[in-house]
Amino acid sequence: MTTKRKALNKLVKLLELEQLEINLFRGQSENIGGPRVFGGQVLGQALMAAQKTVELERKAHSLHAYFLLPGDMEYPIVYDVDRIRDGGSFTSRRVVAIQKGRPIFSMSASFHKHEDGPSHQIDMPDIPGPEECESDLEAKKKIAHKVPEKMRDFFLRERPIEIRNMPGEGMFEKPRKKPPYKYMWMKAVSKLPDDYHLHQCILAYASDMGLLSTSHNPHRLSFADGNLQGASLDHGMWFHRPFRADEWMLYATDSPSASDARGFNRGSVYTKEGILVASAVQEGLVRIIKNKK
């Protein structure tokens, strides 16, 4: 089994969840190198927990979530699902993620069975394709010699989602002042099962990658500088059309506003063929850490 396959299998297993009781599920956490549980993991797991209480023919079309407390990677997370409504066309669920007896996250999600209706979309931006962009892993290899040897294997580990940034816009580029727009290609690193609900959960997981940092662009901010504190505060997502998370998707993001130490960010997800499949909105903490005198 390749390292790519192993990395993706680990994410799929992370999203499977263990059922403890009716409407009650437990998920494990992964260490991605940060001080707390990755927000996308909680989004994906919460969506999976809600989906497990919904008829298979009904697919998530929107979710709205709040991150209440940082999650601890050393402890499992329990997801408590409230069956708000089962209607003729729509199903509503509320999910609370609990860790150490405290709610760390809450989400409302709505599910809809397929209906025919009018359809339109905005065009995909005209930007270089994934073949012209460098992967984050390749960018990491170029600077791996600067990472302490005992941390190098972890730094260079294969991740379940491949990210390719625009030329000159990689995560390790020196920060410079630029407009509040960002474009990156992403996909699962290997083929996924033909389970559309799983593909939705994986896109929810990936949608938390790089979205908040769009609001850093006009201010030349970078977490690498050590003077920036950031965290996802809330997250909204809409699923418009079918897609596969193991095929290239363009994540086009912009930040209309930042104020009061909060950055507001939007994202549109397109297939390589230009089909708009999902949208995301997030407000996040953008706090400058001032030196203590």
C-alpha positions in Angstrom: 0.0 0.0 0.0 1.4 3.4 -1.0 1.9 6.2 1.5 -0.8 8.2 -0.3 -3.3 5.4 0.1 -2.4 5.0 3.8 -2.9 8.7 4.4 -6.3 8.7 2.8 -7.4 5.5 4.5 -6.6 7.2 7.8 -8.8 10.1 7.0 -11.7 7.8 5.8 -11.4 5.9 9.1 -11.4 9.1 11.0 -14.7 10.0 9.4 -16.4 6.6 10.0 -17.3 7.2 13.6 -18.4 4.7 16.3 -22.0 4.6 17.2 -22.5 4.6 21.0 -26.2 4.9 21.2 -29.1 6.2 19.0 -28.1 9.7 17.8 -24.7 9.4 19.7 -21.4 8.9 17.9 -17.7 9.0 18.8 -14.8 10.1 16.6 -11.1 10.0 17.1 -8.6 12.9 16.3 -5.5 13.2 14.3 -2.4 15.2 15.0 -1.7 17.6 12.1 1.1 19.4 13.9 -0.9 22.2 15.5 -1.8 22.9 19.1 -5.5 21.8 18.7 -7.8 19.6 16.7 -8.1 20.8 13.0 -11.5 22.5 12.5 -12.1 20.7 9.2 -11.9 17.3 11.1 -14.7 18.4 13.4 -16.8 19.7 10.4 -16.4 16.4 8.5 -17.1 14.2 11.5 -20.2 16.3 12.6 -21.6 16.1 9.0 -21.0 12.3 9.0 -22.8 12.0 12.4 -25.8 13.9 11.1 -25.9 12.0 7.8 -26.0 8.7 9.7 -29.4 9.7 11.1 -30.8 10.7 7.6 -32.3 8.6 4.8 -29.6 7.8 2.2 -31.5 9.5 -0.6 -31.3 12.8 1.1 -28.0 14.7 0.7 -26.6 17.6 2.7 -27.2 20.9 0.9 -26.1 23.3 3.7 -24.4 23.4 7.1 -23.8 26.2 9.6 -21.3 25.7 12.4 -19.7 27.5 15.3 -16.3 26.6 16.9 -16.8 27.1 20.6 -13.6 25.8 22.2 -10.3 24.3 20.9 -10.4 20.6 20.6 -7.8 18.4 22.4 -6.1 15.9 20.0 -5.5 13.5 22.9 -9.2 12.8 23.5 -12.0 11.5 21.4 -15.0 13.7 20.5 -18.6 12.7 21.1 -21.2 13.9 18.6 -24.8 14.3 19.9 -27.3 14.5 17.0 -30.7 16.1 17.5 -33.3 15.1 14.9 -35.0 18.5 14.5 -37.3 17.7 11.6 -38.0 15.1 9.0 -40.2 16.7 6.3 -41.5 15.7 2.9 -38.5 17.1 1.1 -36.1 18.4 3.7 -34.5 17.0 6.9 -32.9 19.1 9.6 -30.3 18.1 12.2 -28.4 19.8 15.0 -25.1 18.4 16.1 -23.1 19.2 19.3 -19.5 18.0 19.6 -18.6 17.3 23.2 -15.1 16.7 24.7 -14.3 16.3 28.4 -18.0 17.0 29.2 -18.0 20.4 27.4 -19.5 21.5 24.0 -16.6 22.5 21.7 -18.6 22.8 18.5 -22.2 23.1 17.3 -23.7 22.7 13.8 -27.0 22.8 12.1 -27.3 20.9 8.8 -30.1 20.5 6.2 -30.6 17.6 3.8 -32.7 17.5 0.7 -33.9 14.9 -1.7 -33.2 15.6 -5.4 -35.6 17.9 -7.3 -35.6 19.3 -10.8 -35.5 23.1 -11.1 -33.8 26.1 -12.7 -30.0 26.1 -12.7 -27.3 28.8 -13.2 -23.8 29.6 -11.9 -21.0 32.1 -12.1 -18.0 31.3 -14.2 -14.8 29.7 -12.8 -11.9 32.2 -12.7 -9.4 31.8 -15.5 -6.3 30.6 -13.7 -3.5 28.0 -14.3 -4.5 24.4 -14.0 -3.2 22.0 -11.4 -0.5 20.7 -13.8 1.1 24.1 -13.7 1.1 24.4 -9.9 3.5 23.1 -7.3 2.2 20.8 -4.5 2.6 21.7 -0.9 4.7 18.5 -0.4 7.1 19.5 -3.1 7.4 23.0 -1.5 8.1 21.4 1.8 10.9 19.2 0.3 12.7 22.4 -0.8 12.9 23.7 2.8 13.1 20.4 4.7 16.8 21.0 5.5 15.7 23.9 7.7 13.5 21.7 9.8 15.1 19.9 12.9 16.0 16.3 11.9 13.8 14.8 14.6 10.7 16.6 13.1 11.6 16.2 9.5 9.7 12.9 8.8 6.5 14.4 10.4 7.0 17.6 8.4 7.3 15.6 5.1 4.6 13.1 5.8 2.0 12.4 3.1 -1.3 14.2 3.8 -4.8 12.9 2.7 -5.5 16.1 0.7 -3.2 17.3 -2.0 -3.0 21.1 -2.2 -1.5 22.9 -5.2 -1.1 26.7 -4.9 -0.7 29.2 -7.8 2.9 29.8 -8.9 4.5 32.2 -6.4 1.6 31.8 -3.9 2.8 28.7 -1.9 2.4 28.4 1.8 6.1 28.9 2.4 6.5 32.0 0.2 7.7 35.1 1.9 4.6 37.1 2.9 3.9 40.2 0.9 1.0 42.7 0.6 -1.4 41.5 -2.0 -5.2 41.6 -2.8 -7.5 39.5 -0.6 -7.9 36.7 -3.2 -6.5 33.2 -3.3 -6.7 30.2 -5.6 -5.6 26.6 -4.9 -6.3 23.2 -6.4 -7.2 20.4 -4.1 -8.2 16.7 -4.1 -7.9 13.5 -2.1 -4.5 11.9 -2.8 -6.0 8.6 -4.0 -9.3 7.1 -5.2 -12.3 7.1 -2.8 -15.2 4.7 -2.5 -18.3 5.6 -4.5 -20.1 7.0 -1.4 -21.3 10.5 -2.1 -21.8 11.3 1.6 -18.2 10.5 2.3 -17.1 12.8 -0.6 -19.2 15.6 1.0 -17.6 15.0 4.4 -14.1 15.1 2.9 -14.8 18.3 1.1 -16.1 19.8 4.4 -12.8 18.7 5.9 -10.8 20.3 3.1 -12.8 23.5 3.0 -11.2 24.7 6.3 -7.8 24.6 4.6 -6.4 28.0 3.5 -9.7 29.9 3.8 -8.9 32.0 6.9 -5.4 33.0 5.5 -7.1 34.8 2.6 -7.8 37.6 5.0 -4.0 37.8 5.7 -3.1 38.9 2.2 -3.6 42.7 2.4 -1.7 42.9 5.7 1.4 40.8 4.9 0.5 38.4 7.8 1.8 34.9 8.2 1.6 32.3 11.0 5.3 31.6 10.3 6.2 35.0 11.7 5.1 33.9 15.2 3.1 37.1 16.0 -0.3 36.0 14.7 -3.0 34.1 16.5 -5.8 32.6 14.3 -8.7 30.2 14.6 -11.9 29.4 12.8 -14.9 31.0 14.6 -17.7 29.8 12.4 -18.2 28.0 9.1 -21.0 27.9 6.6 -21.2 25.6 3.6 -23.5 24.9 0.7 -23.4 21.9 -1.7 -24.8 22.9 -5.1 -24.0 20.0 -7.4 -22.5 16.5 -7.4 -18.7 16.1 -7.4 -15.9 13.7 -6.5 -13.5 14.7 -3.8 -10.8 12.5 -5.5 -10.8 14.7 -8.6 -9.2 18.1 -8.9 -11.3 21.0 -7.5 -10.4 24.7 -7.6 -10.9 26.5 -4.3 -11.3 30.2 -5.2 -11.4 32.3 -2.0 -11.7 36.0 -1.2 -11.9 38.2 1.9 -14.4 41.1 1.6 -13.6 42.5 5.0 -11.4 42.3 8.1 -12.0 44.3 11.3 -12.0 43.9 15.1 -9.5 41.1 14.9 -11.8 39.0 12.7 -11.4 38.1 9.0 -14.4 37.4 6.8 -13.7 34.9 4.0 -15.7 33.3 1.2 -14.8 30.3 -1.0 -16.2 28.8 -4.2 -15.4 25.2 -5.2 -15.3 24.3 -8.9 -14.5 21.0 -10.7 -11.7 21.1 -13.3 -14.4 21.5 -15.9 -15.6 24.7 -14.3 -18.8 23.4 -12.6 -19.6 25.2 -9.3 -20.2 22.4 -6.8 -20.0 24.1 -3.4 -19.6 27.4 -1.5 -18.1 28.2 1.9 -18.1 31.2 4.2 -16.0 31.6 7.3 -15.2 34.2 9.9 -11.9 33.7 11.8 -9.8 35.2 14.5 -7.0 37.4 13.1 -5.2 38.6 16.3 -1.8 40.3 16.2 0.3 39.3 19.3 2.0 42.4 20.6 5.4 42.1 22.2 5.3 42.4 26.0 7.4 45.2 27.3 
